[in-house]
Amino acid sequence: MDKDFGELVEYLDKKFAETAKQKDLDELKQRVDNLVTSIDRLAKLITDYHQEQMAIKAKMDIHEKWILQLAEKLGLKLNY
């Protein structure tokens, strides 16, 4: 009879260990998924920021050109 319980205890121990391992793997997978999501968000923010900076630079180049044209028409020398 003790042998029967011993086998049952061993079986249950293995099942609980497998369940604990699966739970750990599930938690790890969730953490990795969260990390990947965070990295994706950060990459999008960086891309959006870069595009904004390029648009600002293009506008500044236009404004600089206009200022130089005005200075030339007015006969002003601009010092940088």
Secondary structure, 3 states (H helix, E strand, C coil): CHHHHHHHHHHHHHHHHHHHHHHHHHHHHHHHHHHHHHHHHHHHHHHHHHHHHHHHHHHHHHHHHHHHHHHHHHCCCCCC
